[in-house]
Amino acid sequence: MLYRIKQFIWAVESLYKSLDYKYIEKYLDADEIKLFSLLKKTDKHHCVRVSKDILNHIENLNHIPEVNDEISVDVEVDKDRILKLALLHDIGKIKKPLNVIEKSIIVIFDKITKGKIKKYDNIKSIDIYYNHPKIGSDILRQSSKYDDEFLEIVENHHIEKETSNKLLEIVQYYDNKN
């Protein structure tokens, strides 16, 4: 629950913070920046935090003990690819952007109902909250730039199950942390 409070504070703070556009432009092309710009400011900040944490992970691979305990780090990663993934992992949220209050209410009801609220995905806000990964992979699939693994990571970044895909594991870890 403390994590959710921290997330709420980050979301409110992000309304007043400027984005690091130089960082975004370094890893996304013009078309991806157009897509990224459709995200709510809070979601943009979240994606940048996830991406920068992954960059820090890559640059300090052996100096993050809690990560070494949590996820396998014995994998060579394509830095630009995984940072692009981190920036685009929530792109499905452009279909119906949620404000901080809407998201907070859904998170609270999700907790109270132990996830049973998911069955009300005919309500657009609930649908986006739960299904934005699939929606995001469908949006990105319209372009031929992304391979199956990239799309699979976007689509499965909220699925909590054992995976042998180290890129997915890293994106999930830092998404959950942020």
C-alpha atoms as a printed R data frame, in Angstrom:
    type eleno elety resid chain resno       x       y       z
1   ATOM     1    CA   MET     A     1   0.000   0.000   0.000
2   ATOM     2    CA   LEU     A     2   2.915   2.334   0.743
3   ATOM     3    CA   TYR     A     3   4.022   1.767  -2.855
4   ATOM     4    CA   ARG     A     4   0.610   2.976  -4.097
5   ATOM     5    CA   ILE     A     5   0.849   6.120  -1.960
6   ATOM     6    CA   LYS     A     6   4.302   6.797  -3.418
7   ATOM     7    CA   GLN     A     7   2.872   6.293  -6.918
8   ATOM     8    CA   PHE     A     8   0.071   8.774  -6.176
9   ATOM     9    CA   ILE     A     9   2.579  11.376  -4.959
10  ATOM    10    CA   TRP     A    10   4.725  10.852  -8.079
11  ATOM    11    CA   ALA     A    11   1.640  11.281 -10.260
12  ATOM    12    CA   VAL     A    12   0.672  14.564  -8.602
13  ATOM    13    CA   GLU     A    13   4.283  15.833  -8.678
14  ATOM    14    CA   SER     A    14   4.597  14.984 -12.361
15  ATOM    15    CA   LEU     A    15   1.842  17.456 -13.175
16  ATOM    16    CA   TYR     A    16   4.274  20.221 -12.205
17  ATOM    17    CA   LYS     A    17   7.524  18.762 -13.540
18  ATOM    18    CA   SER     A    18   8.875  19.170 -17.028
19  ATOM    19    CA   LEU     A    19   9.756  16.123 -19.091
20  ATOM    20    CA   ASP     A    20  13.276  15.236 -20.165
21  ATOM    21    CA   TYR     A    21  12.634  15.572 -23.911
22  ATOM    22    CA   LYS     A    22  16.316  15.175 -24.791
23  ATOM    23    CA   TYR     A    23  16.245  11.745 -23.173
24  ATOM    24    CA   ILE     A    24  13.026  10.787 -24.985
25  ATOM    25    CA   GLU     A    25  14.365  11.991 -28.348
26  ATOM    26    CA   LYS     A    26  17.515   9.930 -27.845
27  ATOM    27    CA   TYR     A    27  15.593   6.635 -27.836
28  ATOM    28    CA   LEU     A    28  12.381   7.273 -29.803
29  ATOM    29    CA   ASP     A    29  12.032   8.199 -33.474
30  ATOM    30    CA   ALA     A    30   9.658  10.925 -34.721
31  ATOM    31    CA   ASP     A    31   6.652   8.580 -35.111
32  ATOM    32    CA   GLU     A    32   7.209   7.097 -31.662
33  ATOM    33    CA   ILE     A    33   7.484  10.573 -30.145
34  ATOM    34    CA   LYS     A    34   4.101  11.447 -31.708
35  ATOM    35    CA   LEU     A    35   2.586   8.357 -30.073
36  ATOM    36    CA   PHE     A    36   4.369   9.031 -26.778
37  ATOM    37    CA   SER     A    37   3.064  12.615 -26.775
38  ATOM    38    CA   LEU     A    38  -0.499  11.237 -26.632
39  ATOM    39    CA   LEU     A    39   0.113   9.788 -23.159
40  ATOM    40    CA   LYS     A    40  -1.001  11.721 -20.082
41  ATOM    41    CA   LYS     A    41   1.868  13.649 -18.512
42  ATOM    42    CA   THR     A    42   1.831  11.352 -15.471
43  ATOM    43    CA   ASP     A    43   2.204   8.288 -17.720
44  ATOM    44    CA   LYS     A    44   5.036   9.940 -19.666
45  ATOM    45    CA   HIS     A    45   6.908  10.596 -16.432
46  ATOM    46    CA   HIS     A    46   6.303   7.004 -15.313
47  ATOM    47    CA   CYS     A    47   7.708   5.616 -18.574
48  ATOM    48    CA   VAL     A    48  10.755   7.898 -18.374
49  ATOM    49    CA   ARG     A    49  11.381   6.807 -14.748
50  ATOM    50    CA   VAL     A    50  11.155   3.140 -15.773
51  ATOM    51    CA   SER     A    51  13.523   3.732 -18.686
52  ATOM    52    CA   LYS     A    52  16.056   5.706 -16.634
53  ATOM    53    CA   ASP     A    53  16.033   3.073 -13.888
54  ATOM    54    CA   ILE     A    54  16.755   0.421 -16.508
55  ATOM    55    CA   LEU     A    55  19.570   2.570 -17.914
56  ATOM    56    CA   ASN     A    56  20.993   2.861 -14.396
57  ATOM    57    CA   HIS     A    57  20.650  -0.920 -14.038
58  ATOM    58    CA   ILE     A    58  22.580  -1.501 -17.264
59  ATOM    59    CA   GLU     A    59  25.309   0.993 -16.411
60  ATOM    60    CA   ASN     A    60  25.729  -0.280 -12.839
61  ATOM    61    CA   LEU     A    61  24.991  -3.944 -13.369
62  ATOM    62    CA   ASN     A    62  27.096  -5.181 -10.493
63  ATOM    63    CA   HIS     A    63  26.331  -2.362  -8.089
64  ATOM    64    CA   ILE     A    64  22.624  -2.846  -7.424
65  ATOM    65    CA   PRO     A    65  22.426  -5.704  -4.903
66  ATOM    66    CA   GLU     A    66  18.653  -5.620  -4.452
67  ATOM    67    CA   VAL     A    67  18.206  -6.015  -8.200
68  ATOM    68    CA   ASN     A    68  20.783  -8.774  -8.392
69  ATOM    69    CA   ASP     A    69  18.717 -10.635  -5.783
70  ATOM    70    CA   GLU     A    70  15.442  -9.922  -7.576
71  ATOM    71    CA   ILE     A    71  16.239 -10.548 -11.246
72  ATOM    72    CA   SER     A    72  18.886 -12.288 -13.250
73  ATOM    73    CA   VAL     A    73  21.381  -9.829 -14.638
74  ATOM    74    CA   ASP     A    74  23.633 -12.210 -16.519
75  ATOM    75    CA   VAL     A    75  22.161 -11.200 -19.842
76  ATOM    76    CA   GLU     A    76  23.541  -8.977 -22.568
77  ATOM    77    CA   VAL     A    77  20.878  -6.448 -23.486
78  ATOM    78    CA   ASP     A    78  20.539  -4.116 -26.420
79  ATOM    79    CA   LYS     A    79  20.445  -0.876 -24.443
80  ATOM    80    CA   ASP     A    80  18.587   1.212 -27.040
81  ATOM    81    CA   ARG     A    81  16.006  -1.534 -27.552
82  ATOM    82    CA   ILE     A    82  15.166  -2.037 -23.883
83  ATOM    83    CA   LEU     A    83  15.050   1.723 -23.207
84  ATOM    84    CA   LYS     A    84  12.664   2.154 -26.163
85  ATOM    85    CA   LEU     A    85  10.595  -0.719 -24.725
86  ATOM    86    CA   ALA     A    86  10.469   0.998 -21.347
87  ATOM    87    CA   LEU     A    87   9.350   4.276 -22.917
88  ATOM    88    CA   LEU     A    88   6.613   2.581 -24.969
89  ATOM    89    CA   HIS     A    89   5.454  -0.156 -22.578
90  ATOM    90    CA   ASP     A    90   2.315   1.767 -21.496
91  ATOM    91    CA   ILE     A    91   1.433   3.180 -24.928
92  ATOM    92    CA   GLY     A    92  -1.958   1.424 -24.790
93  ATOM    93    CA   LYS     A    93  -3.042   4.056 -22.268
94  ATOM    94    CA   ILE     A    94  -3.415   6.572 -25.119
95  ATOM    95    CA   LYS     A    95  -6.746   4.937 -25.987
96  ATOM    96    CA   LYS     A    96  -8.388   6.369 -22.850
97  ATOM    97    CA   PRO     A    97  -6.048   8.400 -20.634
98  ATOM    98    CA   LEU     A    98  -6.900   8.123 -16.926
99  ATOM    99    CA   ASN     A    99  -6.412  11.052 -14.596
100 ATOM   100    CA   VAL     A   100  -4.850  10.585 -11.164
101 ATOM   101    CA   ILE     A   101  -8.219  10.380  -9.393
102 ATOM   102    CA   GLU     A   102  -9.700   7.827 -11.832
103 ATOM   103    CA   LYS     A   103  -6.645   5.619 -11.560
104 ATOM   104    CA   SER     A   104  -6.594   5.909  -7.756
105 ATOM   105    CA   ILE     A   105 -10.251   4.890  -7.517
106 ATOM   106    CA   ILE     A   106  -9.678   1.867  -9.764
107 ATOM   107    CA   VAL     A   107  -6.592   0.853  -7.752
108 ATOM   108    CA   ILE     A   108  -8.585   1.076  -4.497
109 ATOM   109    CA   PHE     A   109 -11.510  -0.929  -5.917
110 ATOM   110    CA   ASP     A   110  -9.088  -3.458  -7.383
111 ATOM   111    CA   LYS     A   111  -7.607  -3.952  -3.913
112 ATOM   112    CA   ILE     A   112 -10.995  -4.080  -2.137
113 ATOM   113    CA   THR     A   113 -12.486  -6.538  -4.645
114 ATOM   114    CA   LYS     A   114  -9.259  -8.570  -4.960
115 ATOM   115    CA   GLY     A   115  -9.284  -7.980  -8.716
116 ATOM   116    CA   LYS     A   116 -12.950  -8.853  -9.271
117 ATOM   117    CA   ILE     A   117 -13.554  -5.346 -10.616
118 ATOM   118    CA   LYS     A   118 -11.784  -6.561 -13.767
119 ATOM   119    CA   LYS     A   119 -15.013  -8.198 -14.950
120 ATOM   120    CA   TYR     A   120 -16.459  -4.697 -15.458
121 ATOM   121    CA   ASP     A   121 -14.133  -4.044 -18.384
122 ATOM   122    CA   ASN     A   122 -17.119  -2.762 -20.363
123 ATOM   123    CA   ILE     A   123 -16.390   0.463 -18.445
124 ATOM   124    CA   LYS     A   124 -13.702   2.173 -20.517
125 ATOM   125    CA   SER     A   125 -11.540   3.284 -17.562
126 ATOM   126    CA   ILE     A   126 -11.452  -0.232 -16.112
127 ATOM   127    CA   ASP     A   127 -10.784  -1.691 -19.564
128 ATOM   128    CA   ILE     A   128  -7.750   0.565 -20.044
129 ATOM   129    CA   TYR     A   129  -6.416  -0.073 -16.551
130 ATOM   130    CA   TYR     A   130  -6.370  -3.844 -17.085
131 ATOM   131    CA   ASN     A   131  -5.974  -4.181 -20.856
132 ATOM   132    CA   HIS     A   132  -3.601  -1.368 -21.864
133 ATOM   133    CA   PRO     A   133  -0.748  -3.852 -22.473
134 ATOM   134    CA   LYS     A   134  -2.733  -5.713 -25.172
135 ATOM   135    CA   ILE     A   135  -4.051  -2.434 -26.588
136 ATOM   136    CA   GLY     A   136  -0.481  -1.096 -26.690
137 ATOM   137    CA   SER     A   137   0.875  -4.112 -28.541
138 ATOM   138    CA   ASP     A   138  -2.006  -3.802 -31.039
139 ATOM   139    CA   ILE     A   139  -1.173  -0.118 -31.604
140 ATOM   140    CA   LEU     A   140   2.525  -0.879 -32.131
141 ATOM   141    CA   ARG     A   141   1.734  -3.894 -34.330
142 ATOM   142    CA   GLN     A   142   0.249  -1.466 -36.902
143 ATOM   143    CA   SER     A   143   3.821  -0.463 -37.651
144 ATOM   144    CA   SER     A   144   6.193  -3.021 -39.086
145 ATOM   145    CA   LYS     A   145   9.120  -1.700 -36.987
146 ATOM   146    CA   TYR     A   146   8.647  -3.993 -34.022
147 ATOM   147    CA   ASP     A   147   9.470  -7.676 -33.874
148 ATOM   148    CA   ASP     A   148   7.391 -10.309 -32.083
149 ATOM   149    CA   GLU     A   149   9.517 -10.211 -28.933
150 ATOM   150    CA   PHE     A   150   9.113  -6.425 -28.583
151 ATOM   151    CA   LEU     A   151   5.329  -6.701 -28.995
152 ATOM   152    CA   GLU     A   152   5.184  -9.672 -26.619
153 ATOM   153    CA   ILE     A   153   6.980  -7.687 -23.911
154 ATOM   154    CA   VAL     A   154   4.587  -4.742 -24.272
155 ATOM   155    CA   GLU     A   155   1.606  -7.125 -24.220
156 ATOM   156    CA   ASN     A   156   2.776  -9.151 -21.212
157 ATOM   157    CA   HIS     A   157   4.410  -6.575 -18.974
158 ATOM   158    CA   HIS     A   158   1.632  -6.919 -16.367
159 ATOM   159    CA   ILE     A   159   1.339 -10.701 -16.431
160 ATOM   160    CA   GLU     A   160   2.855 -12.117 -13.272
161 ATOM   161    CA   LYS     A   161   4.282 -15.487 -14.175
162 ATOM   162    CA   GLU     A   162   7.703 -17.032 -14.497
163 ATOM   163    CA   THR     A   163   9.397 -16.046 -17.725
164 ATOM   164    CA   SER     A   164  12.619 -16.927 -19.458
165 ATOM   165    CA   ASN     A   165  12.555 -13.596 -21.309
166 ATOM   166    CA   LYS     A   166  15.105 -11.454 -19.474
167 ATOM   167    CA   LEU     A   167  14.015  -8.228 -21.196
168 ATOM   168    CA   LEU     A   168  10.436  -8.789 -20.023
169 ATOM   169    CA   GLU     A   169  11.697  -9.583 -16.534
170 ATOM   170    CA   ILE     A   170  13.689  -6.337 -16.382
171 ATOM   171    CA   VAL     A   171  10.815  -4.201 -17.748
172 ATOM   172    CA   GLN     A   172   8.386  -5.795 -15.260
173 ATOM   173    CA   TYR     A   173  10.741  -5.250 -12.334
174 ATOM   174    CA   TYR     A   174  11.242  -1.543 -13.022
175 ATOM   175    CA   ASP     A   175   7.618  -0.969 -14.035
176 ATOM   176    CA   ASN     A   176   6.516  -2.380 -10.677
177 ATOM   177    CA   LYS     A   177   9.138  -0.299  -8.880
178 ATOM   178    CA   ASN     A   178   7.840   2.905 -10.465
